[in-house]
Amino acid sequence: MPRILFPLLAVLLLGASLDASAARASDALPPASFSAAQSLYAASSSPGNEYVAGASVVLTAPVAGDFSAFGGSIVSAAPVAGDDLLVAGSIHSRAPVEGDVRALGGTVTIDGRVKGDLAVLGYTVDDLARADGSVFIAAVNTTIADGAAGPVTLYGNNISLAGTFDNNVTIYASGRVTLMASTTIHGTLAYEAPEPATIPPSAIIDGGVKYTNASYLPTIGTSRILALLNMGFFLFARFLGALLLAGLLAGLFPRLAEAIIERAYTDRPQSMLLTILLGFAIVVVTPVLCIMLTLTFVGIGLALLLCILYALLVMLALLYSGILIGGVLVRRFARRDTVLWRDGVLGMFILSLITLIPVVGLFVAGLLALFAAGALLQLFFHVAFPGENYTEELL
């Protein structure tokens, strides 16, 4: 759609103006003048092209050639015999311009008559003087108060028209289109907007009105596609985050991972079942205990701390279940007892694939997470109350 090509149009407009300036420079015009300052007040006439730059630029003397200005604020209050090229945050052109006007800014106001074409890109554009050539404006809010002699093309949100337009008017709007009283269009008014324009009875449109309804709300099919894309992005981000966290834990705390893998690799089935039951008991009992503690004023703080520890345990159990898979596979096939960061990434990747299997995959992942939770609790208990020398082994 053309409305999404505003940056490209800006480059084209500026490039066209620079080409025109270069062409005039090659003619028999006097040398161009260049000036730059923080606050620039141009009070002397320029016999040729004038190029200025500054935080604040004010032109009060006529320019015999083109006038090009770059700055934070530009006020052009003197006539220009050539073209205008204005780039600033705030632009106010008060005097007539014999050539074309091309402007790029946040707030653009055109008070002086433009004998050539007018092309503006900005946030708010107010064209209060008549342009004898074509008009192209792309802005969020656009107002044309005195019509135009040439064809008019407008892109934006809210657009207001007044005056006499001698040619066709084409509008692409995402908001409201309003014609003021006694607006006259000798050509065709063709506009695309979400709702019909406000056209008073006193308005005259010789070529008729062509309205195209354009709803910018997504349809049901588009909404479903966007929802699927969002879900896919969320799942991918979660998958990538799990891989990174598993690799980080395996690389930073290899002894802890090796201790959990050792239990899974060497324990008897009865011991593994007890570890799973311990993890299941903690996962089920802890939320009930937190709810009971919140019923008392004294236990609210303890319940909050317990909930934080519970969430941390669940997250570690899920991550170490993936590290467990990777460590067991490496020990079984690569004959290596040490755990590296890539073992955690490999195991978490395999665990993510397992969870894609309906019912069975979630059951297997749940058993691994419960075993990891029970093993972590046992190891933390031995570290806190070292009946045996576990602390040095885990550091």
C-alpha positions as CSV (number, residue, x, y, z in Angstrom):
1,M,0.0,0.0,0.0
2,P,1.3,3.5,-0.8
3,R,0.5,4.8,2.7
4,I,3.3,2.7,4.2
5,L,6.0,4.2,2.0
6,F,6.3,7.6,3.7
7,P,10.1,7.2,4.5
8,L,10.7,6.3,0.8
9,L,8.7,9.2,-0.4
10,A,10.7,11.5,1.9
11,V,13.9,10.3,0.4
12,L,12.5,10.8,-3.1
13,L,11.2,14.3,-2.3
14,L,14.5,15.4,-0.8
15,G,16.5,13.8,-3.6
16,A,14.4,15.6,-6.2
17,S,14.9,18.9,-4.5
18,L,18.7,18.4,-4.2
19,D,18.8,17.5,-7.9
20,A,16.9,20.7,-8.8
21,S,19.3,22.7,-6.7
22,A,22.3,21.1,-8.3
23,A,20.9,21.9,-11.8
24,R,20.4,25.5,-10.9
25,A,23.9,25.6,-9.5
26,S,25.3,24.7,-12.9
27,D,23.4,27.6,-14.6
28,A,24.6,31.2,-14.6
29,L,23.4,32.0,-11.1
30,P,25.6,33.8,-8.6
31,P,27.5,31.7,-6.1
32,A,25.6,30.0,-3.3
33,S,25.9,31.2,0.3
34,F,26.4,28.8,3.2
35,S,25.9,29.6,6.9
36,A,25.4,27.7,10.1
37,A,25.0,28.8,13.8
38,Q,23.1,28.0,16.9
39,S,20.6,30.8,16.3
40,L,20.7,32.1,12.7
41,Y,19.0,35.3,11.6
42,A,19.3,35.8,7.9
43,A,18.7,39.6,7.4
44,S,20.7,40.2,4.2
45,S,19.6,39.4,0.7
46,S,21.1,36.4,-1.1
47,P,21.9,36.8,-4.8
48,G,21.9,33.1,-5.4
49,N,21.0,29.9,-3.6
50,E,21.2,30.0,0.2
51,Y,21.9,27.1,2.5
52,V,21.5,27.5,6.2
53,A,21.6,25.3,9.3
54,G,21.0,26.0,13.0
55,A,18.9,25.2,16.0
56,S,16.8,28.3,15.2
57,V,16.7,29.8,11.7
58,V,14.8,33.0,10.7
59,L,14.8,34.3,7.1
60,T,13.9,38.0,6.8
61,A,15.6,38.9,3.5
62,P,14.7,37.9,-0.1
63,V,16.5,35.0,-1.7
64,A,17.1,35.2,-5.5
65,G,17.7,31.4,-5.8
66,D,16.7,28.4,-3.8
67,F,16.5,28.4,0.0
68,S,17.5,25.2,1.9
69,A,17.3,25.2,5.7
70,F,17.9,22.5,8.3
71,G,17.3,23.1,12.0
72,G,15.1,22.7,15.0
73,S,12.9,25.6,14.2
74,I,12.6,27.4,10.8
75,V,10.7,30.6,10.0
76,S,10.8,31.8,6.4
77,A,9.4,35.3,6.4
78,A,10.9,36.6,3.1
79,P,10.1,35.8,-0.6
80,V,12.1,33.1,-2.3
81,A,12.6,33.2,-6.1
82,G,13.5,29.5,-6.4
83,D,12.5,26.4,-4.5
84,D,12.2,25.8,-0.7
85,L,13.7,22.8,1.0
86,L,12.9,22.9,4.7
87,V,13.8,20.2,7.3
88,A,13.1,20.9,11.0
89,G,11.0,20.1,13.9
90,S,8.9,23.2,13.5
91,I,8.5,24.9,10.1
92,H,6.6,28.2,9.3
93,S,6.7,29.5,5.8
94,R,5.1,33.0,5.8
95,A,6.3,34.5,2.5
96,P,5.5,33.5,-1.2
97,V,7.7,31.0,-3.0
98,E,8.0,31.2,-6.8
99,G,9.1,27.6,-7.1
100,D,8.3,24.4,-5.3
101,V,8.2,23.8,-1.6
102,R,9.3,20.6,0.0
103,A,9.2,20.3,3.8
104,L,9.9,17.6,6.3
105,G,9.0,18.3,9.9
106,G,6.9,17.8,13.0
107,T,4.7,20.9,12.7
108,V,4.5,22.5,9.3
109,T,2.5,25.7,8.6
110,I,2.4,27.2,5.1
111,D,1.1,30.8,5.1
112,G,2.7,32.1,1.9
113,R,1.5,31.3,-1.6
114,V,3.4,28.6,-3.5
115,K,3.6,29.1,-7.2
116,G,5.0,25.6,-7.8
117,D,4.3,22.2,-6.3
118,L,3.9,21.6,-2.6
119,A,5.2,18.4,-0.9
120,V,5.1,18.0,2.8
121,L,5.7,15.1,5.3
122,G,5.0,15.8,8.9
123,Y,2.9,15.2,12.0
124,T,0.7,18.2,11.8
125,V,0.5,20.1,8.5
126,D,-1.6,23.3,8.0
127,D,-1.6,24.6,4.4
128,L,-3.3,28.0,4.8
129,A,-2.2,29.5,1.4
130,R,-3.1,28.4,-2.1
131,A,-0.6,26.3,-4.1
132,D,-0.7,26.8,-7.9
133,G,0.8,23.4,-8.6
134,S,0.1,19.9,-7.3
135,V,-0.1,19.2,-3.6
136,F,1.2,16.1,-1.8
137,I,0.9,15.9,2.0
138,A,1.5,12.9,4.3
139,A,0.7,13.7,7.9
140,V,-1.3,12.6,10.9
141,N,-3.4,15.7,10.9
142,T,-3.8,17.8,7.7
143,T,-5.6,21.0,7.0
144,I,-5.9,22.7,3.6
145,A,-7.7,26.1,4.1
146,D,-7.5,27.7,0.7
147,G,-7.7,25.0,-1.9
148,A,-5.2,24.3,-4.7
149,A,-4.9,24.7,-8.4
150,G,-3.3,21.3,-9.2
151,P,-4.2,17.8,-8.2
152,V,-4.1,17.0,-4.5
153,T,-3.0,13.8,-2.9
154,L,-3.3,13.4,0.9
155,Y,-2.3,10.6,3.3
156,G,-3.1,10.8,7.0
157,N,-5.5,10.3,9.9
158,N,-7.7,13.3,10.2
159,I,-8.0,15.5,7.1
160,S,-9.9,18.8,6.7
161,L,-10.5,20.7,3.4
162,A,-11.6,24.2,2.6
163,G,-11.4,26.6,-0.4
164,T,-11.5,26.0,-4.1
165,F,-9.8,23.0,-5.7
166,D,-9.4,23.2,-9.5
167,N,-8.4,19.6,-10.0
168,N,-9.0,16.1,-8.5
169,V,-8.6,15.4,-4.8
170,T,-7.4,12.0,-3.6
171,I,-7.4,11.1,0.0
172,Y,-6.2,8.0,2.0
173,A,-7.3,8.5,5.6
174,S,-7.4,6.2,8.7
175,G,-9.6,8.7,10.6
176,R,-12.1,11.4,9.7
177,V,-12.4,13.4,6.4
178,T,-14.1,16.8,6.7
179,L,-15.1,19.4,4.1
180,M,-15.8,22.9,5.4
181,A,-18.7,24.9,4.3
182,S,-18.6,26.2,0.7
183,T,-15.7,24.0,-0.3
184,T,-15.6,23.7,-4.1
185,I,-13.9,20.8,-6.0
186,H,-14.0,21.2,-9.7
187,G,-12.6,17.6,-10.2
188,T,-13.4,14.4,-8.4
189,L,-13.2,13.7,-4.7
190,A,-11.9,10.1,-4.3
191,Y,-11.2,9.1,-0.7
192,E,-10.6,5.9,1.2
193,A,-11.6,6.0,4.9
194,P,-13.2,3.9,7.7
195,E,-16.4,6.1,7.5
196,P,-18.0,8.5,5.1
197,A,-16.7,12.1,5.0
198,T,-18.5,15.0,6.5
199,I,-19.7,17.0,3.5
200,P,-21.9,20.0,4.1
201,P,-24.8,20.9,1.7
202,S,-23.0,24.0,0.6
203,A,-20.0,22.1,-0.7
204,I,-19.8,21.7,-4.5
205,I,-18.1,18.7,-6.1
206,D,-18.3,18.8,-9.9
207,G,-16.7,15.4,-10.6
208,G,-18.7,13.5,-8.0
209,V,-17.6,11.5,-5.0
210,K,-15.9,8.1,-5.0
211,Y,-15.8,6.6,-1.6
212,T,-14.0,3.4,-0.6
213,N,-14.7,1.9,2.8
214,A,-11.5,0.9,4.5
215,S,-11.7,-0.7,7.9
216,Y,-8.4,-0.9,9.6
217,L,-9.6,-3.4,12.3
218,P,-8.4,-6.9,11.7
219,T,-10.9,-9.5,10.4
220,I,-11.5,-12.8,12.2
221,G,-9.1,-14.6,10.0
222,T,-6.4,-12.0,10.5
223,S,-7.0,-12.1,14.3
224,R,-6.5,-15.8,14.3
225,I,-3.3,-15.5,12.3
226,L,-2.0,-12.9,14.6
227,A,-3.0,-15.0,17.7
228,L,-1.1,-18.0,16.2
229,L,1.9,-15.8,15.5
230,N,1.9,-14.5,19.0
231,M,1.6,-17.9,20.5
232,G,4.4,-19.2,18.2
233,F,6.6,-16.4,19.3
234,F,5.8,-16.9,22.9
235,L,6.6,-20.7,22.7
236,F,9.8,-20.1,20.8
237,A,10.9,-17.5,23.4
238,R,10.1,-19.8,26.2
239,F,11.9,-22.7,24.5
240,L,15.0,-20.6,23.9
241,G,15.0,-19.3,27.4
242,A,14.7,-22.8,28.9
243,L,17.7,-23.9,26.8
244,L,19.8,-21.0,27.9
245,L,18.9,-21.4,31.6
246,A,19.6,-25.1,31.5
247,G,23.0,-24.6,29.9
248,L,23.8,-21.8,32.4
249,L,22.9,-23.9,35.4
250,A,24.8,-26.9,34.1
251,G,27.9,-24.7,33.4
252,L,27.8,-22.8,36.7
253,F,26.9,-25.7,39.1
254,P,28.2,-28.9,37.5
255,R,28.7,-30.7,40.9
256,L,25.0,-30.2,41.8
257,A,23.9,-31.5,38.4
258,E,26.3,-34.5,38.7
259,A,24.9,-35.3,42.2
260,I,21.3,-35.4,40.8
261,I,22.4,-37.5,37.8
262,E,24.3,-39.9,40.1
263,R,21.1,-40.6,42.0
264,A,19.2,-41.3,38.8
265,Y,22.0,-43.4,37.4
266,T,22.8,-45.5,40.4
267,D,19.8,-45.6,42.8
268,R,17.6,-48.6,43.0
269,P,14.0,-48.3,41.6
270,Q,12.7,-48.2,45.2
271,S,14.9,-45.2,46.1
272,M,13.9,-43.4,42.9
273,L,10.2,-44.0,43.7
274,L,10.7,-42.5,47.1
275,T,12.4,-39.5,45.7
276,I,9.5,-39.0,43.2
277,L,7.0,-39.3,46.1
278,L,9.0,-36.7,48.1
279,G,8.9,-34.3,45.2
280,F,5.1,-35.0,44.7
281,A,4.5,-34.3,48.4
282,I,6.3,-31.0,48.4
283,V,4.6,-29.9,45.2
284,V,1.1,-30.7,46.5
285,V,1.5,-29.8,50.2
286,T,3.3,-26.5,49.9
287,P,0.5,-24.5,48.2
288,V,-2.0,-25.8,50.9
289,L,0.4,-24.8,53.6
290,C,0.8,-21.3,52.1
291,I,-3.0,-20.9,52.0
292,M,-3.3,-21.9,55.7
293,L,-0.5,-19.5,56.7
294,T,-2.2,-16.6,55.0
295,L,-5.3,-17.0,57.2
296,T,-3.2,-15.7,60.2
297,F,-1.7,-12.2,60.3
298,V,1.6,-13.5,61.6
299,G,1.9,-16.2,58.9
300,I,1.5,-13.8,55.9
301,G,5.2,-13.0,55.7
302,L,6.2,-16.6,56.2
303,A,3.6,-17.7,53.5
304,L,5.1,-15.1,51.1
305,L,8.6,-16.4,51.7
306,L,7.5,-20.0,51.3
307,C,5.7,-19.2,48.0
308,I,8.9,-17.6,46.6
309,L,10.9,-20.7,47.6
310,Y,8.3,-22.9,46.2
311,A,8.3,-21.1,42.8
312,L,12.1,-21.3,42.8
313,L,12.1,-25.0,43.5
314,V,9.6,-25.7,40.8
315,M,11.6,-23.7,38.2
316,L,14.9,-25.5,39.3
317,A,13.1,-28.9,39.1
318,L,11.9,-28.2,35.5
319,L,15.4,-27.1,34.5
320,Y,17.2,-29.9,36.2
321,S,14.9,-32.5,34.7
322,G,16.3,-31.4,31.3
323,I,19.8,-31.4,32.6
324,L,19.1,-34.9,34.0
325,I,18.2,-36.3,30.6
326,G,21.3,-34.8,29.0
327,G,23.7,-36.0,31.8
328,V,22.3,-39.5,31.7
329,L,22.6,-39.7,27.9
330,V,26.2,-38.4,28.0
331,R,27.2,-40.8,30.8
332,R,25.6,-43.7,29.0
333,F,26.9,-43.1,25.5
334,A,29.9,-40.8,25.8
335,R,31.2,-42.4,29.0
336,R,31.8,-39.0,30.6
337,D,30.9,-38.3,34.2
338,T,31.5,-34.5,34.2
339,V,28.6,-32.3,33.2
340,L,29.1,-29.5,30.7
341,W,26.8,-26.6,29.7
342,R,26.0,-28.2,26.4
343,D,24.7,-31.3,28.2
344,G,22.0,-29.1,29.8
345,V,21.1,-27.6,26.4
346,L,20.9,-31.0,24.8
347,G,18.8,-32.4,27.6
348,M,16.4,-29.5,27.7
349,F,16.0,-29.7,23.9
350,I,15.1,-33.4,24.2
351,L,12.7,-32.7,27.1
352,S,10.9,-30.1,25.0
353,L,10.5,-32.6,22.2
354,I,9.1,-35.1,24.7
355,T,6.5,-32.7,26.0
356,L,5.1,-32.4,22.5
357,I,3.8,-36.0,22.7
358,P,0.2,-35.9,23.9
359,V,-0.5,-37.1,27.4
360,V,2.6,-39.4,27.6
361,G,5.0,-36.6,27.1
362,L,3.6,-34.5,29.9
363,F,3.5,-37.5,32.2
364,V,7.1,-38.3,31.6
365,A,8.2,-34.7,32.0
366,G,6.2,-34.5,35.2
367,L,7.9,-37.6,36.6
368,L,11.3,-36.3,35.8
369,A,10.5,-32.9,37.4
370,L,9.2,-34.6,40.5
371,F,12.4,-36.7,40.8
372,A,14.5,-33.6,40.3
373,A,12.5,-31.7,43.0
374,G,12.9,-34.6,45.4
375,A,16.6,-34.9,44.7
376,L,17.2,-31.2,45.1
377,L,15.4,-31.2,48.5
378,Q,17.5,-34.1,49.7
379,L,20.7,-32.4,48.6
380,F,19.7,-29.0,50.1
381,F,18.8,-30.8,53.4
382,H,22.3,-32.5,53.5
383,V,23.9,-29.1,52.8
384,A,21.9,-27.4,55.6
385,F,22.3,-30.2,58.1
386,P,25.5,-32.0,57.0
387,G,25.2,-35.4,58.6
388,E,27.6,-36.5,55.9
389,N,30.2,-34.5,54.0
390,Y,28.0,-33.3,51.1
391,T,28.8,-29.6,51.2
392,E,32.3,-29.8,49.8
393,E,31.1,-32.1,47.0
394,L,28.5,-29.7,45.8
395,L,30.8,-26.6,45.7
